[in-house]
Amino acid sequence: MPDVRLDSPQGKWVLLTTVLGSSMAMLDSTVVNVALPRIGRDLDANLSALQWTVNAYMVTLAGLILLGGALGDRFGRRKVFVVGVVWFAVASLLCGIAPNAGVLIAARALQGVGGALLTPGSLALIQASFHPDDRGRAVGLWSGFGGIGAAVGPFVGGWLVDGPGWRWVFLLNVPVALVCVPVALRHVPESGGGTARSSAAESGGQRAHGRFDVLGAVLGALALALVTYALIEAGEGGAVVAVSAVAGPAAAVAFVLVERRRPDPMMPPDIFASRQFTAVNLITLCVYAALGGFFFLAALQLQVVVGYSALAAGTALLPTTVLMLLLSARSGELADRIGPRIPLTVGPLLCAAGMLLMLRVGPGASYVADVLPALVVFGMGLVTLVAPLTATVLGSVSVVRAGLASGINNAAARAAGLMAVAALPLLAGMGEEAYREPTAFDTAFDKAMGWCAGALVVAAVIAFAVVRRPPPDCKRPECLRHGGVTAPPLEGEPVRKRLG
């Protein structure tokens, strides 16, 4: 049984290590949006290159995150976590020294691989290391510090872009990794792999046999990449785009067939036999597609159209994540009392209202009169829906599959965000040089906000029609505070005490 106590020196080192590791990935997925206009100018990149700067990271992260968790269970969670941190840092260094957009995009894809290794590992290390009496408090501190990191990320990113330059948005990960890796190797106990009698005994999971669905992971990532390419490059046309448009859905179909036939699938199809689980994942797709599109375009709108600096744009977006950090735990408590149906209906509608209020944000917009009200309404919508969404996902399946359900939901959210970043400029009629033309970008931004609000209304309708209160004996969320905007909290599988 794990025996690290939170108040011990080792417990503090374990917490520090996991917070640093998870913060690297969380910050990178948010602060880059603030740097996009400067990256575009410095590298002479068009809009599609900026889309790929965001999506290359998301494709590999979303496609491989479930496999990353399984690798930690099999080979050792600390080992895979450390490999992920090192991988992420090396890829970040490549991003920071990239001479052109092509190298930056390739390095971002490598970053996503590192993120897929370290993101599930950070929470798994906490669950496997701390004594059961301290585990809940440790997870709470981990999620709270992670939320603080998410809240200040855009601010720090804007400060770096306006100060030493956008390359430091990536280079900052290198010294963080130099602290994180030696601390992990010295103070974090190994778990999983050969250190325990079985992975299933530690986590209640289904992966104790040690085989991996590598083919499923590759097909999933390939499908995302091909569909993303077809959407981003659709304006250019040509045979490659046409082939990608056909091959992407074909790869998705192949992924489903492989998952149905494998004895140990990465995404077991029978988990979707739960009507509620399926519905909540549809809600997740709609909500996080809207969020991904919003945060990609809002940072550009504030800089390109309103005229904010990168620092001002990053600071302007702070209220949303601050509200989530302060109020998400209370939102979860309310949903426990009244059930998730109302929060999952009202939350998306509030988010949609906030996005429609963003239509007032144009040339000469006032922050207090125009930007702040929209972000507050939008933020209250996120507060209302994120915690109940996570709780409903966990409550829709058996307790032993709660970690798997959370991983699928997290991956679905990331996939939805990258699809939105790929599709929204096409749907809104943004040209390749739109971010250099304030008037054209402002017009397209308004259309994009309409699409995002529509997706959120669909989510609200699904929630009202399908979502019901989970059973009382289901797994409850451990991450009560959450400030991330790219995906719901990644919850681990239930950890059981072992005898002997």
Secondary structure, DSSP 4 states (H G I P E B T S, - for coil): ---B-TTSHHHHHHHHHHHHHHHHHHHHHHHHHHHHHHHHHHHT--HHHHHHHHHHHHHHHHHHHHHHHHHHHHH-HHHHHHHHHHHHHHHHHHHHT-SSHHHHHHHHHHHHHHHHHHHHHHHHHHHHHB-HHHHHHHHHHHHHHHHHHHHHHHHHHHHHHHTT-THHHHHTHHHHHHHHHHHHHHHSPP-SGGGSS-HHHHH--S-TT----HHHHHHHHHHHHHHHHHHHTTTT-SHHHHHHHHHHHHHHHHHHHHHHH-SS-SS-GGGGGSHHHHHHHHHHHHHHHHHHHHHHHHHHIIIIIS---HHHHHHHTHHHHHHHHHHHHHHHHHHHHH-SHHHHHHHHHHHHHHHHHGGG--TT--IIIIIHHHHHHHHHHHHHHHHHHHHHHHHTS-GGGHHHHHHHHHHHHHHHHHHHHHHHHHHHT--TTGGG-HHHHHHHHHHHHHHHHHHHHHHHHHHHHH--PPPTTSPPPS------SSS---PPPPP-PPP-
